[in-house]
Amino acid sequence: DAGVTQSPTHLIKTRGQHVTLRCSPISGHKSVSWYQQVLGQGPQFIFQYYEKEERGRGNFPDRFSARQFPNYSSELNVNALLLGDSALYLCASSLGVPNPEAFFGQGTRLTVV
Amino acid sequence: AQSVTQPDIHITVSEGASLELRCNYSYGATPYLFWYVQSPGQGLQLLLKYFSGDTLVQGIKGFEAEFKRSQSSFNLRKPSVHWSDAAEYFCAVVISNFGNEKLTFGTGTRLTIIP
């Protein structure tokens, strides 16, 4: 079975630009979450979606948005990129509570220059 | 606010030696508990989890962890480490509120293995 897949794997953007990151969950998983991991730190929660509804939002500015599609895949959008947005962006999928075991993709490495 | 503490930023052990990585959390109730491992530039791989029941849980790659409610701890152990265990290890918890499955991670422990 395919695991969580993310695209692209690497991305370089200029300050002020917009970026869209994509995630396909494990088949049968209805919950998708996004995390930002800055170098040397643990991942920080950005969003969680379950069956297309937002279930949680972390402490990130409104420049960050996401959505989930009917096939449970998801997009993370970041507007007006800042240098500080450079990070590894991780997507995770799960069956949902009462089984919140999250499986992670390989991540998208975003570099803002 | 909920938090997870991994007091050891970096640990170095000899190959074949035993390992214990510490994790403490601060919550009123028992959360869902996880250990993940991350190789450089890679995603996170789940090593083991605790939801309820037996407080000693077995995971992949020979790892185990013990949940101690009285100490709010979930320490990871391995009796004999291999060079391939060198990686970053993260402890994480989920407090599920209305279906929110936010994972809160510790800052991680970097494990170095010496011959």
HADDOCK unambig.tbl for C-alpha pairs under 7 A between the chains (distance, minus, plus):
assign (segid A and resid 41 and name CA) (segid B and resid 107 and name CA) 5.46 0.50 0.50
assign (segid A and resid 42 and name CA) (segid B and resid 105 and name CA) 5.78 0.50 0.50
assign (segid A and resid 42 and name CA) (segid B and resid 106 and name CA) 6.04 0.50 0.50
assign (segid A and resid 42 and name CA) (segid B and resid 107 and name CA) 4.76 0.50 0.50
assign (segid A and resid 42 and name CA) (segid B and resid 108 and name CA) 6.11 0.50 0.50
assign (segid A and resid 43 and name CA) (segid B and resid 105 and name CA) 6.39 0.50 0.50
assign (segid A and resid 45 and name CA) (segid B and resid 102 and name CA) 6.44 0.50 0.50
assign (segid A and resid 45 and name CA) (segid B and resid 103 and name CA) 6.73 0.50 0.50
assign (segid A and resid 55 and name CA) (segid B and resid 99 and name CA) 6.65 0.50 0.50
assign (segid A and resid 55 and name CA) (segid B and resid 100 and name CA) 5.28 0.50 0.50
assign (segid A and resid 56 and name CA) (segid B and resid 100 and name CA) 5.58 0.50 0.50
assign (segid A and resid 97 and name CA) (segid B and resid 99 and name CA) 6.06 0.50 0.50
assign (segid A and resid 100 and name CA) (segid B and resid 101 and name CA) 6.28 0.50 0.50
assign (segid A and resid 104 and name CA) (segid B and resid 43 and name CA) 6.10 0.50 0.50
assign (segid A and resid 104 and name CA) (segid B and resid 44 and name CA) 5.67 0.50 0.50
assign (segid A and resid 104 and name CA) (segid B and resid 45 and name CA) 6.88 0.50 0.50
assign (segid A and resid 105 and name CA) (segid B and resid 43 and name CA) 5.68 0.50 0.50
assign (segid A and resid 106 and name CA) (segid B and resid 42 and name CA) 5.37 0.50 0.50
assign (segid A and resid 106 and name CA) (segid B and resid 43 and name CA) 4.07 0.50 0.50
assign (segid A and resid 107 and name CA) (segid B and resid 42 and name CA) 6.95 0.50 0.50
assign (segid A and resid 107 and name CA) (segid B and resid 43 and name CA) 5.74 0.50 0.50
